[in-house]
Amino acid sequence: MQVLHVISCVIERVNIQIRPYVGCLVQYLPLLWKQSEEHNMLRCAILTTLVHLVQGLGAESKNLYLFLLPVIQLSTDVSQPPHVYLLEDGLELWLVTLENSPAITPELLRIFQNMSALLEMSSENLRTCFQIVNAYIYLSATDFLQNYAEGLCRSFCNLLKDITNEGQVQVLKVVCVCLCVSVFFLWGKCQPLASLLKRMTEEKQLKSAMP
């Protein structure tokens, strides 16, 4: 772990200058990940290293997807026991991977299947989850919403009923982003969300009008 910490710090410092030397790391990290199956803290260190590596590689990080995406998939799957240790770092890796992706891929879209369960948890990671949703929308709104609009609206409906006012504001910010890129977002499959937002608005107006 100490060696990984040093490698991670070096990558963070040199940033894009790591690119000519990334070959050996690409060979080393997948092997270490496989060998550390029973050592979740070591895997957390690997995730942190991967975060800095993706940031250093930028769009070139797409060449690591064969390794990166299964790692993200496992780390953010709440049905898998390791997520207890890996989730926070896995979400950060997921976010930076999207932010540095030159284009959406079917594999990147498929990972979003993990998000519904994550949103249901209403945990301290919600803000990062919302950032991931936004990253998908900015990367390819059409492909993303065609695949996940209905499920996302359902998750938002459930969230809006159970979270704080601050959390509701965060959900509405994501909805606003969706509206900015697709005016049809709240129509059709997303009518339940539109109805809920209308009812919430009416209730707030009624409360504010009460003496």
Secondary structure, DSSP 8 states (H G I E B T S, - for coil): -HHHHHHHHHHHHHGGGGGGGHHHHHHHHHHHHHHTTT-HHHHHHHHHHHHHHHHHHGGGGGGGHHHHHHHHHHHT-TTSTTHHHHHHHHHHHHHHHHHT-SS--HHHHHHGGGHHHHHHHT-TTHHHHHHHHHHHHHHHHHHHHHHHHHHHHHHHHHHHHHS-HHHHHHHHHHHHHHHHH-TTTTSGGGHHHHHHHHHHHHHHHHHHH--
